[in-house]
Amino acid sequence: MSENIRDSFQEMKVLLEKLEKKYNSKGKNLHFEAIPEVDEKLFADLLLLSDKAIEIIKDVHDRYSNSTAYAHIMFDFWYEYFLIISSASVRVKNMANPDDVSKETIWGIIKDLIVISEFSAIVSGDLYARNYEALGNTILSFYSDNLKERLNNQRETIQPEEVRGFLDTTIERVEKILHKK
């Protein structure tokens, strides 16, 4: 089973790399620059990938352990995913109309970023920081009263304290940024 999971994550990482190459054809460093192009399809494709990644491991008891045979490739996939979604969200905030992207697509991505934070909290370090950045930039770029209400409702359903704390910290930071404007 671990080999199948590892292979699936490897395949998804290849798809993620192709997606990045399509929207970042000049190979800009997404740690420091926003992805040059964004559209509804990018976000929809990112949602499909994150949904699939979560589906693959949802029934595995130790799915978030960092000592599984697939932990390394799962880390690599999510790290790159976080960079791309964070960068794409910044691009939307800087130049595009957030209404050009389906609110349901963005909500799906946000929910997946929250769910996978359980893995990020276990692994900690850079992955946790990238997950925090991705969630924060996505919330900030697509912020609305409706999104805030949905986040508050989602928070009530979260069981692991680490995940609830992760979400609370992210929302607090976003609200500080919004109130400075």
N, C-alpha and C positions, 0 to 999 in steps of 0.2 A: 504494500500500500504506500509506504513512504517513497518508493521509487516512482510510482505513478504520480504522486503529489509533486515530487521534485521535477519530473518531466513536464507536468502541466504548468508549473511556475516558469520553467525554462521557456516553454512555448509562448507563454504570455509575456515574458520579458522580451522575447524577440518581436512580438506584435507591438509592444510598447515602444521599443527602439525604432520600429518602422514608423509608428505614429509620430514620434519625436522628430525623426528625419523629415517627414512630410511638412510639419509645421515649423521646424527649425532647420531649414535646409542649409543655412550657413554655419550651423554647429555652434551657436552662441552658448556661452557658459551660463546655464540656467541658475547657477548659484548667485550670479551677479546681475543678470539681465532677464527681462521678461521675454517670453517666447515671442518671436516676431509676428506670428499669425495666429488668430483664433477664430473659431466659428462654432455654430451649434453642433456640427458633426464631431468636432474634437471632444467636446464635453460629453456628448452621447457615447462616443467610443470609449472614453475614459470610464464612464459609468459602467458600460458593459464589461470592461476588464476588471474593475473593482468588484462588481457583483460576482463575476466568475471566480475571482480569487477567494472571496469569502465563502462562496458555495463549496468550493473544493475541500475546504478544511472544516466546514461547520460541524460535521459529525465526528471529527477526530478528537478523542479525549484530550490529548496533550498538544492540541493544535498551536498553542502559543508558546510552547517550550522552545527555548533557544538551543536545545541539544538534540533536536530531531534531525533526521537525515536531510530534510528539506529546508531547515531553518536558514541556511546561508543564502540559497536562491530566493527564498521568500523575502528575506531582508533586502536583497538586491532589487527585486521587483518593486517592493513597496518604497524603497528609497527613491528610485527613479520616478515612480508614480507620484510621490509627494512633491518632488521637484517640478514635474511637469504641471500638475494641477495648481500648485502655488504660483508658478510663473504665468500660467494661462489666466489665472484669476487676477493677478496684478495687471496683465495686459488689458483685460476687460475694464478694470478700474481706471486705468490710465487713458484709454482711448475709445473704448466701445460702449455701447449701450447695454447694460446688464439685462435689459428686457429682451435682447436678441437671443438669449439662451433660455430654454424652457425652465421654469421654476421647479418643475418635477424632476428634471434631470439634475439640477443643482442640489435639490433636497436629497436625492438618491446618493449623490457623491458625498454630501455632508454626513449622511447617516453611515456610509461606508467608512469615512474617515474617523468617525466616532467609534464604530465597532472595532476597527483594526488598531485603535489606540491601546487596546488591551495588550496586544503584541508589542507595540512600541514601548509601553511602560515596562514590560519585562526586559526587553532588550536594552532599553534606556539609551543614553548617549545621543549620538547624532540622529538616529532614526526617530527618537522621541521628539527631538528639536524640529526635524523636517515635517513630522506629522502635525505638530503644533503650528508650525508656520503654514502648512497647507490648509489646515482647518481654519486658522485665523484669517488668512488672505481670502479664502473662499467666502467665509461669512462676511467679512468686511466689504468685499467687492459686490456681493449680491444682497446686502443688508436691506431688510424691510421690516415693518411691524409684523407682517405675517410670518416671516422667517424667525423673528425673535420669539413669537408665540409658539411656533412649531418646535424650536429648540428647547423652550421651557417645558413643553409637553413631553418631548423626548427624554429630557433629563430625568423626569419622574419615573421613567421605565428602566433606567440604567441600574444594574445590580452591582457590578464591581465598583468599589469605592474609588479605585485608581482611575477608572474611566470617567466617573462622575466628576472627580477632582480635575481631571484633564479638561473636560468640557467647561467646567466652571471657570478655570483659569483662563482658558481661551476666550470665553465670552467676556470676562472682566477686562481683558486686554483690548479686545475689539471695542468695547464700550468706552474705554478711556480714550482710544484713538478717535472715535466718533465725536466725543464730547469736546475734544480739543479744537475741532473745526468750527 
